[in-house]
């Protein structure tokens, strides 16, 4: 075939290609391994040297010209596609921006920060411990006897043990009191700590869930009394509920790990569905407390003849419900973003005693 005719054929084909796929077909037909120009160049080896020199130069010129036409056409098609996208996907930058959902802090996390801020101001450090605890830390060291209902499978989550496994049983901790044992064992006395965290019990209704949050407090020194406990809890309630006056009522009770033990009620009123702390003629239980039992001190390596102290524990979810008017405990764990947007807190509103806990 005459090279001039071949050139005209492929220049016209390149110009007629309307898509990149069609253009690729033209490239393969002309310059591919089995293309016409490639096949023509394969015949150069059969020519004599003078003829090969002249034909080779002409074929190389044709190949370069077709290749340049293909590249130019491809660039043109890409520009045309971009122009079409710019035409069809336009955006009016003068329009208001679309609002994006803002992340919020879960009320449980917020209340944990509030608790930490309040007790830190009283000199309490934060202690942590594992959520899977040995039977000894969760029960024995806290003076909870083997026949206690909490040690039954209908009340506590026990970890599975293979037949013949003689290791001590482990449980999902039923309270954060084991952290107190660990803290005393590691640091001795005197000590002041709070232990917030997740706990687990076999319970589920409007005010109970199988997993919930507690905070326990512990203060050990040489001359601590119930009077110190009462002052600490009153100051906490005044700061947490952000009221000038609170009134607490201590009722005698029994907990294996404290002696004497007391359940604590707070005075409140309910006016038009609004809970008001520190006024009215109603009482609501909010926590349990007492003086640390000497057997608990001894189990943690603290001499009960030289040291004494108090401990208390309360449900974080419960006091969050009281403070922020949340009616159902189960909603805390349902992952409903609408609920979180309603009850959540701005990420930068960190609790601060001077600036206010729940700004």
C-alpha positions as CSV (number, residue, x, y, z in Angstrom):
1,X,0.0,0.0,0.0
2,X,1.2,3.5,-0.8
3,X,2.3,5.3,2.4
4,X,0.5,8.5,1.4
5,X,-2.8,6.5,1.1
6,X,-2.1,4.7,4.4
7,X,-1.4,8.1,6.1
8,X,-4.7,9.5,4.8
9,X,-6.6,6.5,6.0
10,X,-5.5,6.7,9.6
11,X,-5.5,10.4,9.9
12,X,-9.2,10.3,8.8
13,X,-9.9,7.4,11.3
14,X,-8.3,9.4,14.1
15,X,-10.3,12.5,13.3
16,X,-13.5,10.4,13.2
17,X,-13.0,8.7,16.6
18,X,-15.6,10.1,19.0
19,X,-14.6,8.2,22.1
20,X,-11.4,7.0,23.7
21,X,-12.4,3.4,23.1
22,X,-12.8,4.1,19.3
23,X,-9.5,5.9,19.4
24,X,-7.8,2.9,21.0
25,X,-9.2,0.7,18.2
26,X,-7.6,3.0,15.6
27,X,-4.2,2.8,17.5
28,X,-4.3,-0.9,17.6
29,X,-5.2,-1.2,13.9
30,X,-2.3,1.1,12.9
31,X,0.5,0.8,15.5
32,X,-0.4,-2.4,17.5
33,X,1.7,-5.5,17.2
34,X,-0.5,-6.8,14.5
35,X,-1.3,-3.3,13.0
36,X,-0.8,-2.3,9.4
37,X,2.1,0.0,10.0
38,X,3.8,-2.5,12.3
39,X,3.4,-5.2,9.7
40,X,4.8,-3.0,7.0
41,X,7.9,-2.2,9.1
42,X,8.5,-5.9,9.5
43,X,9.2,-6.1,5.8
44,X,12.3,-3.9,6.1
45,X,14.5,-6.9,6.8
46,X,13.8,-8.4,3.3
47,X,15.0,-5.2,1.5
48,X,18.5,-4.5,0.3
49,X,20.4,-1.8,2.3
50,X,19.8,1.2,0.1
51,X,16.1,0.4,-0.3
52,X,15.8,-0.3,3.5
53,X,17.3,3.0,4.4
54,X,14.9,5.1,2.3
55,X,11.8,3.0,3.2
56,X,12.7,2.9,6.9
57,X,12.9,6.7,7.1
58,X,9.5,7.1,5.4
59,X,7.9,4.5,7.6
60,X,9.3,6.0,10.8
61,X,8.0,9.4,9.7
62,X,4.5,7.9,9.1
63,X,4.5,6.1,12.5
64,X,5.5,9.2,14.3
65,X,2.9,11.3,12.5
66,X,0.1,8.8,13.3
67,X,1.2,8.6,16.9
68,X,1.2,12.4,17.3
69,X,-2.3,12.5,15.8
70,X,-3.5,9.8,18.3
71,X,-2.0,11.7,21.3
72,X,-3.6,15.0,20.1
73,X,-7.0,13.4,19.7
74,X,-6.8,11.7,23.0
75,X,-6.0,15.0,24.7
76,X,-8.9,16.7,22.9
77,X,-11.3,14.0,24.0
78,X,-10.2,14.4,27.6
79,X,-10.6,18.1,27.4
80,X,-14.1,17.7,26.0
81,X,-15.0,15.2,28.7
82,X,-13.8,17.7,31.4
83,X,-15.7,20.5,29.8
84,X,-18.9,18.4,29.9
85,X,-18.4,17.6,33.6
86,X,-17.8,21.2,34.4
87,X,-21.0,22.1,32.5
88,X,-23.1,19.4,34.1
89,X,-21.6,19.3,37.6
90,X,-21.5,23.0,38.3
91,X,-21.7,24.4,41.9
92,X,-22.9,27.8,42.9
93,X,-20.3,28.8,45.4
94,X,-22.4,31.8,46.6
95,X,-25.0,29.4,48.1
96,X,-24.9,28.8,51.9
97,X,-22.8,25.7,52.9
98,X,-24.6,22.5,53.8
99,X,-24.7,22.0,57.6
100,X,-22.8,18.9,58.8
101,X,-23.8,17.0,61.9
102,X,-21.6,17.9,64.9
103,X,-20.2,15.2,67.1
104,X,-21.4,15.4,70.8
105,X,-20.2,13.9,74.0
106,X,-22.3,11.1,75.5
107,X,-23.9,12.1,78.8
108,X,-22.1,9.2,80.6
109,X,-18.8,10.5,79.4
110,X,-19.7,14.0,80.4
111,X,-20.8,13.0,83.9
112,X,-17.5,11.0,84.4
113,X,-15.6,14.2,83.6
114,X,-17.8,16.1,86.0
115,X,-17.2,13.6,88.7
116,X,-13.4,13.6,88.1
117,X,-13.3,17.4,88.3
118,X,-15.3,17.6,91.6
119,X,-13.3,14.9,93.4
120,X,-10.0,16.1,92.0
121,X,-10.7,19.4,93.8
122,X,-11.0,17.4,97.0
123,X,-7.7,15.6,96.5
124,X,-9.0,12.3,95.0
125,X,-7.0,10.6,92.2
126,X,-8.6,8.4,89.6
127,X,-7.8,4.7,89.8
128,X,-8.5,2.1,87.1
129,X,-8.7,-1.7,87.0
130,X,-9.6,-4.6,84.7
131,X,-13.2,-5.3,83.8
132,X,-12.6,-9.1,83.9
133,X,-11.8,-9.8,87.6
134,X,-10.8,-12.8,89.6
135,X,-13.4,-14.1,92.1
136,X,-11.0,-13.1,94.9
137,X,-10.8,-9.4,94.0
138,X,-14.5,-9.1,93.1
139,X,-15.9,-11.0,96.2
140,X,-13.5,-12.5,98.7
141,X,-11.2,-9.5,99.3
142,X,-14.4,-7.4,99.8
143,X,-15.7,-9.7,102.6
144,X,-18.5,-11.0,100.5
145,X,-19.3,-14.6,101.8
146,X,-19.7,-17.6,99.5
147,X,-23.5,-17.8,100.2
148,X,-24.1,-14.1,99.1
149,X,-26.7,-13.8,96.3
150,X,-24.3,-11.7,94.2
151,X,-22.1,-14.8,93.8
152,X,-24.9,-16.8,92.1
153,X,-25.0,-17.2,88.3
154,X,-28.4,-15.6,88.1
155,X,-26.9,-12.3,89.3
156,X,-23.3,-12.3,88.0
157,X,-21.6,-13.0,84.6
158,X,-19.1,-15.8,85.2
159,X,-16.4,-16.5,82.6
160,X,-16.4,-19.9,81.0
161,X,-14.0,-22.5,82.3
162,X,-13.1,-25.7,80.5
163,X,-13.6,-29.0,82.4
164,X,-10.6,-29.7,84.6
165,X,-9.5,-26.0,84.7
166,X,-8.5,-25.5,88.3
167,X,-7.7,-21.8,88.0
168,X,-9.7,-19.4,90.2
169,X,-13.0,-18.4,88.6
170,X,-13.3,-15.0,86.8
171,X,-16.2,-12.7,86.4
172,X,-17.2,-9.6,84.7
173,X,-16.8,-7.2,87.6
174,X,-20.1,-6.5,89.4
175,X,-18.9,-3.2,90.9
176,X,-15.7,-1.1,90.7
177,X,-14.8,-1.9,94.4
178,X,-12.1,-4.4,93.2
179,X,-10.2,-1.3,92.0
180,X,-10.1,-0.1,95.6
181,X,-8.4,-3.4,96.7
182,X,-5.9,-3.1,93.9
183,X,-5.2,0.6,94.7
184,X,-4.6,-0.1,98.4
185,X,-2.5,-3.2,97.5
186,X,-0.3,-1.2,95.2
187,X,-0.1,2.1,97.1
188,X,-0.9,1.3,100.7
189,X,-2.2,4.0,103.0
190,X,-3.0,6.9,103.3
191,X,-5.0,7.0,100.0
192,X,-7.8,8.9,98.4
193,X,-9.1,7.6,95.0
194,X,-12.2,7.3,92.9
195,X,-12.8,4.4,90.5
196,X,-15.2,5.1,87.7
197,X,-15.9,2.5,85.0
198,X,-18.2,-0.1,83.5
199,X,-19.7,-2.9,85.6
200,X,-22.0,-5.9,84.7
201,X,-25.0,-7.5,86.3
202,X,-27.8,-9.8,85.2
203,X,-30.5,-7.2,85.2
204,X,-32.6,-5.4,82.5
205,X,-35.6,-3.0,82.9
206,X,-36.3,0.8,82.6
207,X,-33.8,1.6,85.4
208,X,-31.3,-1.3,85.0
209,X,-29.2,-2.7,82.2
210,X,-26.7,-5.6,82.1
211,X,-23.9,-3.2,81.6
212,X,-23.8,0.2,83.4
213,X,-21.4,2.6,85.0
214,X,-20.4,3.2,88.6
215,X,-18.0,5.3,90.5
216,X,-16.6,4.3,93.9
217,X,-14.7,6.4,96.3
218,X,-12.2,5.5,98.9
219,X,-10.4,7.5,101.6
220,X,-8.0,5.9,104.1
221,X,-6.1,7.7,106.8
222,X,-5.5,7.5,110.6
223,X,-8.5,9.5,111.9
224,X,-11.2,9.5,109.2
225,X,-14.8,9.2,110.4
226,X,-18.4,9.2,109.2
227,X,-18.4,13.0,109.6
228,X,-15.7,13.2,106.8
229,X,-17.9,10.9,104.7
230,X,-20.9,13.1,105.2
231,X,-19.1,16.3,104.3
232,X,-17.5,14.7,101.2
233,X,-20.9,13.5,99.9
234,X,-22.7,16.8,100.7
235,X,-19.9,18.8,98.9
236,X,-20.1,16.4,95.9
237,X,-23.9,16.7,95.6
238,X,-23.8,20.5,95.9
239,X,-21.2,20.8,93.1
240,X,-22.7,18.1,90.9
241,X,-26.3,19.2,90.9
242,X,-25.1,22.9,90.9
243,X,-27.3,24.0,93.8
244,X,-26.4,26.0,96.9
245,X,-28.1,23.7,99.4
246,X,-28.5,20.0,99.6
247,X,-29.8,17.8,102.4
248,X,-28.8,14.2,102.7
249,X,-30.3,11.4,104.9
250,X,-28.2,8.5,106.0
251,X,-30.1,5.3,106.6
252,X,-28.5,2.3,108.4
253,X,-28.0,-0.6,105.9
254,X,-25.7,-3.5,105.4
255,X,-22.9,-4.0,102.9
256,X,-20.3,-6.8,103.5
257,X,-17.4,-4.4,102.7
258,X,-18.4,-1.5,105.1
259,X,-19.2,-1.4,108.8
260,X,-21.2,0.6,109.7
261,X,-23.0,1.0,106.4
262,X,-25.5,3.6,105.2
263,X,-27.7,4.2,102.2
264,X,-27.9,7.9,101.3
265,X,-31.0,9.7,100.2
266,X,-31.3,13.2,98.9
267,X,-34.2,15.6,99.5
268,X,-36.0,16.7,96.3
269,X,-39.3,17.9,94.9
270,X,-41.0,17.2,91.6
271,X,-42.8,20.3,90.3
272,X,-44.5,20.1,86.9
273,X,-42.3,17.1,85.9
274,X,-39.1,19.1,86.9
275,X,-36.8,17.6,89.5
276,X,-35.5,20.1,92.0
277,X,-32.7,18.9,94.3
278,X,-32.4,20.3,97.8
279,X,-36.0,21.2,98.4
280,X,-39.4,19.6,98.9
281,X,-40.5,16.8,101.1
282,X,-39.5,13.8,99.0
283,X,-36.4,11.6,99.4
284,X,-34.6,9.6,96.7
285,X,-31.8,7.0,97.3
286,X,-28.7,7.9,95.3
287,X,-25.8,5.9,96.7
288,X,-24.4,3.4,99.3
289,X,-21.6,4.2,101.7
290,X,-19.9,3.3,105.0
291,X,-16.7,2.9,106.9
292,X,-14.4,0.3,105.3
293,X,-14.6,-3.0,107.0
294,X,-11.4,-4.1,108.8
295,X,-11.3,-7.4,106.9
296,X,-11.2,-5.4,103.6
297,X,-8.3,-3.4,104.8
298,X,-6.5,-6.5,105.9
299,X,-7.1,-8.2,102.6
300,X,-5.5,-5.3,100.8
301,X,-2.4,-5.3,103.1
302,X,-3.4,-2.3,105.2
303,X,-3.2,-2.7,109.0
304,X,-6.8,-2.1,110.3
305,X,-5.4,-1.3,113.8
306,X,-3.6,1.8,112.4
307,X,-5.8,2.9,109.5
308,X,-9.5,3.5,108.9
309,X,-11.5,5.2,106.2
310,X,-14.7,5.4,104.3
311,X,-16.0,4.2,100.9
312,X,-19.0,5.0,98.8
313,X,-20.5,3.9,95.4
314,X,-23.1,5.3,93.1
315,X,-24.4,4.6,89.6
316,X,-23.1,7.2,87.1
317,X,-26.0,6.5,84.7
318,X,-28.5,7.0,87.5
319,X,-27.2,10.4,88.6
320,X,-26.9,11.5,85.0
321,X,-30.7,10.7,84.6
322,X,-31.4,12.7,87.7
323,X,-29.4,15.8,86.7
324,X,-30.3,15.9,83.0
325,X,-33.9,14.6,83.2
326,X,-33.4,11.5,81.2
327,X,-36.4,9.1,81.8
328,X,-35.2,5.7,80.5
329,X,-31.8,4.2,81.3
330,X,-31.9,1.9,78.3
331,X,-31.7,4.9,75.9
332,X,-28.1,5.4,77.0
333,X,-27.0,2.3,75.1
334,X,-29.3,2.3,72.0
335,X,-27.0,4.3,69.8
336,X,-29.8,6.6,68.6
337,X,-28.1,9.7,67.2
338,X,-31.3,11.8,67.6
339,X,-31.2,11.0,71.4
340,X,-27.5,11.9,71.5
341,X,-27.9,15.2,69.7
342,X,-30.7,16.1,72.2
343,X,-28.8,15.1,75.4
344,X,-25.2,15.3,74.2
345,X,-22.7,17.9,75.1
346,X,-20.4,20.0,72.9
347,X,-16.9,18.4,72.6
348,X,-15.1,21.5,73.9
349,X,-17.4,22.2,76.9
350,X,-15.1,20.5,79.4
351,X,-16.4,20.5,83.0
352,X,-14.7,23.1,85.2
353,X,-15.6,23.9,88.8
354,X,-14.8,27.6,88.3
355,X,-16.6,28.0,84.9
356,X,-19.4,25.6,85.6
357,X,-19.8,21.9,85.1
358,X,-22.5,21.7,82.5
359,X,-22.2,24.9,80.5
